[in-house]
């Protein structure tokens, strides 16, 4: 989502009592596979920064994901585009275009962030985006508690003892949070206008086109190396194809509340992947900040799912 971000919605309500914990274990395992896949993809992208600038890695990652999605669902996406032209549905086209631009910008600023601050820190700040969407417009006192807890996490991240953090990296991560919030709104709007995943395919191609000028302007000779291209393709598959597939299956059997709780563990996974792949150690204060944001996201997921109307089931 990290910088890959999902455009799917799951059925509302908890699983029935007859299903039990065994029924939750399988889908929950799929969600965790998606989380780990995304963060491993981000870790590999960060390692690739030694050979390519972040902008070039962004282009390589998005084009890899776009090509994969075109192979899988290109025919339906092409039919959707033809339908837009035939119906002259310019409003639908504008929303999809906005979705693609948002997707490209979100990936660009996130990769700029993880080039400057630890992966776990960047993802923790980025998670403020979906948290803001979850509590937006709420007048419930408990939702204000989650906001305050998340704010405490940000203070811990950017306050005393963390002067080593790059200010530019924190700003890029915050921009990624804004992008993720916009992504959630635009992906929902796009999903209502296109069947299946065709809207996501179109948006991914737009995103790849949007970041191409910056990617080409900063690319160097390393872009011609097969090993670099292979790593970029792997990042695209890990960050988009695998998470989208496994979470689509999981959402058919999990409530949005349970899904939101599991997804809230992503900052923890990012910190652990950053430690394992990149040797990034977080301080005690930074781990406490991660805990604050994760707790706030879990609380918002529980309360938000309880009061929201049932969304459309995943295709």
MOQUIQUI-V637103 format. One record per helix or strand of 2 or more residues. SS is the DSSP state (alpha for helix, beta for strand). FROM is the first residue (numbers start at 0). TO is the last residue. If there is no record, write none. Layout:
ss: [SS;SS]
from: [FROM;FROM]
to: [TO;TO]
//
This chain:
ss: [alpha;alpha;alpha;alpha;alpha;alpha;alpha;alpha;alpha;alpha;alpha;alpha;alpha]
from: [19;53;89;118;127;140;166;197;220;225;255;265;283]
to: [47;86;113;125;134;157;192;217;223;250;262;277;306]
//
